[in-house]
Amino acid sequence: MRTSDNSSQLNQAKGDHIDPDQVKSGSQDSRSREFDVNLGTGIGQHATNKPHAFKTLTKLLCFVLIFVLLNQLCCFLFEPYLGSSEEMWRGFRSKENVELIYTGSSQCITGIDPSVVDRELGTSSYNMGTNMQSFYSSYHAIKTAIEEKNCTTVVLSLDDELLYEVFNNNFRADASFQHAADKTAQNIAAKLEGAAGFAVGSAFFAKPGSVNYLFPWIYNRDMDVAKNVKEKISGEILESDLATHRDGNGFLPSDEVMIPDNQYVSVENAIEWDLTADSVKDLTLISSNRDELEKICQLCKDNGVNLIAVTFPYPNYLTVYSVKSYADMQSELGGLFGSYGFSYYNCNLVRQEYYNTGELTWYKDKGHMNTEGAANFSSFIAKLIEAESADSSGLITENDNNGEPGALAIDGHSATADGKGAASEWFYKLVVDENGARLE
């Protein structure tokens, strides 16, 4: 029985005939059907992806639009109407003739009244100081004044604190300065150049300032929203807010008078103070700021501009800094500016017969002058500029300058290698040695 079954199966196998052509044809038909199915599936997926990609793009565009609108809303609510930097730039660009500028920090804004200088010299000048203005920003202010106004003389205010301040750490001040400059620039190309230079420039690239530049309400804000909105809608400064704004020459007046609540150290007592006080620090000039100051010097030298570097007076300079480091800094700064042929003056060391640095009623606080102090100091600065100009060539007369009154002539720079200029005899030298500290 087992033999019969096997024989039957064998005969059946032998009797089955498989046509190779049919096998080949069937295989091809199968692959063809598979290709058709895959092709159909691919077309379906492609058709489905089109609306999906469109929806994604639409969502992205909506997000960007909402983001931009929210940013603009925050700017409208929190940015002040005519903040300090914007007010400076608008005033500067609206003034037709500017031959003399003053640059620097808030000490400059409150310390120089251009109307006083102009009255005494017959010049046309503008105060380009801004709050915590770094030397990086001062360079750009001077460069703009040369390019747009053909400025011939610059008074550079040196704030001691900014000598050792890493300027890109204080991005709010520099971003406010640059954004205002771009906002008031004369054309789109200048606006884009300024913005790109700040956002991707070597000074701020990959740092908080480069990103935050796009959001002005972060670094230039006033939390009094009601005041901001009222002033922007009306286009006018509220009367209650007038005291915080500059005049037409960039000067910020103040009627405040400081209440002396600090200990002011004399030069004779400075060494003893340094040994006993807890808060005294050494005054230093970091390399990045030195580089910026040298860029300013080179810019002025290349353009035939007379640069006068000045440390503004403030009553507690020896309370803050050790007397030895302060004396050393005078030599360092003198050498820096003198190497380019420019003068450096520290007005904390001026002789009393030329200017009274000890009159505390001329200050609004321990670091800034009030209106009365600025009037007196500006008159002194006018005499300093006149001495510097006379040492170079003197004041140009109307006939010598195509009818422009009082322009300053700078044919060359006469400062010595250590920064001593025409008025250096008006100033003491701070000496610190084994015999103590003294003025000579």
C-alpha positions in Angstrom: 0.0 0.0 0.0 2.9 2.3 0.8 4.4 1.4 -2.7 1.1 2.2 -4.5 0.9 5.7 -2.9 4.4 6.6 -3.8 4.0 5.5 -7.4 0.8 7.5 -7.7 2.4 10.7 -6.4 5.4 10.2 -8.7 3.2 9.7 -11.8 1.2 12.8 -10.9 4.4 14.8 -10.6 5.6 13.6 -13.9 2.3 14.3 -15.5 2.2 18.0 -14.4 3.8 20.2 -17.1 4.9 23.8 -16.2 5.4 26.2 -19.1 8.5 28.4 -18.5 7.1 31.2 -20.6 4.0 31.4 -18.4 6.2 31.5 -15.3 8.2 34.3 -16.8 5.1 36.2 -17.9 3.5 35.8 -14.5 6.6 37.1 -12.7 6.6 40.1 -15.0 2.9 40.8 -14.4 3.5 40.5 -10.7 6.3 43.0 -10.7 4.3 45.3 -13.0 1.4 45.2 -10.6 3.7 45.9 -7.7 5.3 48.9 -9.6 1.8 50.2 -10.3 0.8 50.0 -6.7 4.0 51.6 -5.5 3.8 54.3 -8.1 0.2 55.0 -7.1 1.2 55.1 -3.5 4.0 57.6 -4.2 1.7 59.9 -6.2 -0.7 59.8 -3.4 1.9 60.7 -0.9 3.2 63.5 -3.1 -0.2 64.9 -3.5 -0.7 64.7 0.3 2.6 66.4 1.1 1.8 69.5 -0.9 -1.0 70.8 1.3 1.0 69.7 4.4 4.0 71.8 3.4 1.8 74.7 2.6 0.2 74.5 6.0 3.6 74.4 7.7 4.8 77.4 5.7 1.6 79.3 6.6 2.0 78.5 10.3 5.6 79.7 10.2 4.7 83.0 8.5 1.8 83.6 10.9 4.2 82.9 13.8 6.8 85.4 12.4 4.1 88.0 11.8 2.7 87.7 15.3 6.2 87.8 16.8 7.0 91.0 14.9 3.7 92.6 15.9 4.3 91.7 19.5 7.8 93.1 19.4 6.5 96.4 17.9 3.8 96.5 20.5 6.4 96.1 23.3 8.5 98.9 21.7 5.5 101.2 21.6 4.6 100.5 25.2 8.1 100.4 26.9 10.5 102.4 24.7 10.5 106.0 25.9 9.6 108.9 23.6 12.9 110.4 22.6 15.2 108.5 24.9 18.6 110.0 25.6 20.4 108.4 22.7 17.6 109.1 20.1 17.3 112.6 21.3 21.0 113.1 20.9 21.1 111.7 17.4 18.0 113.6 16.2 19.4 116.9 17.6 22.8 116.3 16.1 21.4 115.5 12.6 19.0 118.4 12.6 21.7 121.0 13.4 23.0 122.4 10.2 26.5 123.3 11.2 28.6 121.4 13.7 32.3 122.0 13.8 33.0 121.1 17.4 31.6 118.1 19.3 31.9 116.7 22.8 31.7 112.9 23.3 31.6 110.7 26.4 29.4 109.4 29.1 26.8 111.1 31.3 29.6 113.3 32.8 29.8 114.8 29.3 26.0 115.3 28.9 25.7 117.2 32.1 29.1 118.9 32.1 29.4 120.7 28.8 26.9 123.4 27.8 27.7 124.1 24.1 25.9 127.4 24.2 28.5 128.7 26.7 31.4 127.5 24.6 29.9 128.9 21.4 29.2 132.2 22.9 32.8 132.6 24.0 34.5 131.2 20.8 31.9 132.0 18.2 31.7 128.3 17.2 28.8 126.0 16.5 29.1 122.9 18.7 27.0 119.9 19.9 27.1 117.6 22.9 27.1 114.0 21.6 27.5 112.4 25.1 25.2 109.5 26.0 24.7 107.5 29.2 27.6 105.1 29.8 29.0 105.8 26.3 31.8 103.4 25.7 34.9 104.4 23.7 33.6 102.1 21.0 30.5 104.3 20.7 32.5 107.5 21.0 34.5 106.4 18.0 31.4 106.0 15.9 30.1 109.4 17.1 33.3 111.1 16.1 33.4 109.2 12.7 29.8 110.3 12.0 30.5 113.9 13.0 33.5 113.9 10.6 31.5 112.3 7.7 28.3 114.2 8.1 29.3 117.6 9.5 33.0 117.9 8.6 33.7 118.4 12.3 37.2 119.8 13.0 37.6 119.6 16.8 36.6 116.9 19.3 36.6 117.1 23.1 36.7 113.5 24.3 35.5 113.0 27.9 37.3 110.2 29.7 35.2 108.7 32.4 37.5 106.9 34.8 35.0 104.1 35.4 34.9 103.3 31.6 38.7 102.8 31.4 38.3 99.4 33.0 34.8 98.5 31.9 34.4 95.7 29.3 32.2 97.7 27.0 30.4 94.7 25.4 29.2 93.7 28.8 27.3 96.9 29.1 25.4 96.1 25.9 22.3 98.2 26.8 24.2 101.5 26.5 25.9 100.5 23.2 22.7 99.0 21.7 20.7 102.1 22.6 23.4 104.3 21.0 23.6 102.2 17.8 19.8 101.7 17.4 19.2 105.4 17.8 21.9 106.1 15.2 20.4 103.7 12.8 16.8 104.9 13.4 17.8 108.5 12.5 20.2 107.6 9.7 19.7 109.4 6.4 18.9 106.4 4.2 18.0 102.7 4.3 21.6 101.7 3.3 23.0 103.5 6.3 20.4 102.0 8.6 21.2 98.5 7.4 24.9 99.0 7.5 24.8 100.3 11.1 22.5 97.5 12.3 24.5 94.7 10.6 27.8 96.2 11.8 26.5 96.0 15.4 24.6 92.7 15.2 27.4 90.7 13.4 30.4 92.9 14.0 33.4 91.5 15.9 32.7 93.6 19.0 29.3 92.0 19.8 28.8 89.0 17.6 27.7 85.9 19.5 27.2 88.1 22.6 23.8 89.1 24.2 24.0 92.6 22.5 24.0 91.2 19.0 20.7 89.3 19.5 19.0 91.8 21.8 19.6 94.6 19.2 16.4 93.4 17.5 14.4 94.1 20.6 14.9 97.7 21.6 12.3 97.6 24.5 14.7 95.2 26.3 17.7 97.6 26.5 15.9 101.0 26.1 12.9 101.0 28.3 10.9 103.2 30.6 8.4 101.3 32.7 6.0 104.3 32.9 3.9 103.0 30.1 1.1 105.6 30.4 3.7 108.4 29.9 5.3 106.7 27.0 2.0 106.2 25.2 0.8 109.7 25.9 3.9 111.3 24.6 4.1 109.1 21.5 0.4 109.8 20.6 0.7 113.5 21.1 4.2 113.8 19.7 5.2 116.0 22.5 7.2 115.7 25.8 5.0 116.0 28.9 5.7 119.1 31.0 6.4 116.8 34.0 9.0 115.0 31.9 10.9 118.0 30.5 13.6 118.0 33.2 14.9 114.6 31.9 15.4 115.9 28.3 18.3 117.7 26.5 18.2 121.2 25.1 18.8 121.9 21.4 22.6 121.5 21.7 22.5 118.1 23.4 23.1 119.5 26.9 21.1 118.1 29.9 20.5 120.9 32.5 19.8 120.3 36.1 19.0 122.6 39.1 19.8 119.9 41.6 22.5 120.6 44.2 24.3 117.7 45.8 24.2 117.1 49.5 27.8 116.3 50.6 27.4 112.9 52.3 30.7 111.4 51.3 34.2 111.8 52.6 36.3 113.7 50.1 40.0 112.8 50.4 42.7 115.4 49.8 45.9 114.4 47.9 47.9 114.9 51.1 45.6 112.4 53.0 45.2 110.0 50.1 47.9 107.4 51.1 46.5 107.1 54.6 43.0 106.7 53.2 44.2 103.9 50.9 45.6 102.0 53.8 42.4 102.2 55.9 39.5 102.3 53.5 37.7 99.1 52.4 36.4 100.2 49.0 39.5 101.7 47.3 40.4 100.1 43.9 43.2 100.5 41.5 42.5 102.4 38.3 43.4 100.4 35.2 43.1 100.7 31.5 42.2 97.3 29.9 43.6 96.5 26.5 40.3 96.5 24.6 39.6 100.1 25.7 43.1 101.1 24.9 42.6 99.8 21.4 39.4 101.8 21.0 41.2 105.0 22.2 44.0 104.4 19.8 41.4 104.0 17.0 39.9 107.4 18.0 43.3 109.0 17.9 44.1 107.5 14.5 40.7 108.5 13.1 41.3 112.1 14.1 44.8 112.2 12.9 43.9 110.8 9.5 41.2 113.4 9.1 43.1 116.4 10.4 40.8 116.7 13.4 42.1 118.2 16.6 41.4 115.8 19.5 41.5 117.1 23.1 41.2 114.3 25.7 39.8 115.5 29.1 39.0 113.8 32.4 36.1 115.8 33.8 36.3 116.8 37.5 34.3 115.0 40.2 34.9 115.5 43.9 35.5 111.9 45.1 38.0 110.6 42.6 40.6 109.8 45.4 37.9 108.3 47.5 37.3 105.6 44.8 40.8 105.0 43.4 44.2 104.5 45.1 46.3 107.5 44.7 49.3 105.6 43.2 47.2 103.9 40.5 45.6 107.3 39.7 49.0 109.0 39.3 50.2 106.1 37.1 47.1 106.4 34.9 47.9 110.1 34.2 51.2 109.0 32.7 49.7 106.2 30.7 46.9 108.3 29.2 49.3 111.2 28.5 51.6 108.8 26.7 48.8 107.3 24.7 47.4 110.6 23.4 50.8 112.2 23.1 52.1 109.5 20.8 49.5 110.7 18.2 50.3 114.4 18.9 47.2 115.1 21.0 46.8 116.6 24.4 45.4 115.1 27.6 44.2 117.1 30.6 42.8 115.8 33.9 40.6 118.5 35.3 40.6 117.1 38.8 44.2 118.4 38.9 43.6 121.9 37.5 45.1 124.8 39.5 42.5 126.8 41.4 43.2 130.1 39.8 42.0 128.6 36.5 39.0 126.5 37.8 37.6 125.7 41.2 37.1 121.9 41.3 36.2 122.0 45.0 33.0 124.0 44.7 30.5 121.3 45.7 27.4 123.5 44.9 28.4 123.0 41.2 27.5 119.3 41.3 24.1 117.6 41.2 25.6 114.4 42.7 29.1 113.0 43.3 29.7 112.3 39.6 27.8 114.9 37.6 27.6 118.7 37.4 24.4 120.8 37.6 23.6 123.7 35.3 25.6 126.2 37.2 28.6 123.9 37.4 28.4 123.1 33.7 28.3 126.9 32.8 31.5 127.4 34.8 33.2 124.3 33.5 32.1 125.0 29.9 33.7 128.5 30.1 36.9 126.9 31.3 36.8 124.3 28.4 36.3 127.2 26.0 39.5 128.7 27.2 41.2 125.4 26.9 40.1 124.9 23.3 41.2 128.4 22.5 44.6 127.8 23.9 44.9 124.5 21.9 43.7 126.2 18.7 46.0 129.1 19.1 48.9 126.7 19.7 48.0 125.0 16.4 47.1 128.0 14.3 44.5 130.1 16.1 40.9 130.8 15.3 40.1 131.3 11.7 38.4 134.6 10.8 35.2 134.9 8.8 37.2 135.8 5.7 39.5 132.8 6.1 36.7 130.3 6.2 34.3 131.2 3.4 32.2 133.3 5.7 31.6 130.7 8.4 32.1 132.4 11.8 34.5 131.2 14.3 35.7 127.9 12.8 38.7 126.3 14.4 41.9 126.0 12.5 43.9 122.8 13.0 47.0 122.8 10.8 48.9 120.3 13.1 49.1 119.0 16.6 51.7 120.2 19.0 51.3 118.1 22.1 54.5 116.5 23.5 55.0 112.7 23.6 53.6 112.6 27.1 50.4 114.4 26.1 51.3 117.9 27.4 49.6 120.6 25.4 49.3 124.3 25.3 47.5 124.6 28.6 49.5 122.0 30.6 50.9 124.8 32.9 47.3 125.3 34.2 47.5 121.8 35.8 49.3 120.2 38.6 51.2 116.9 38.3 50.2 114.2 40.8 53.3 112.8 42.3 53.4 109.7 44.6 56.8 108.5 46.0 58.4 107.5 49.3 57.7 111.0 50.6 53.9 110.6 50.1 51.4 112.1 47.6 51.5 115.7 46.5 50.7 118.1 43.7 53.5 119.7 41.9 
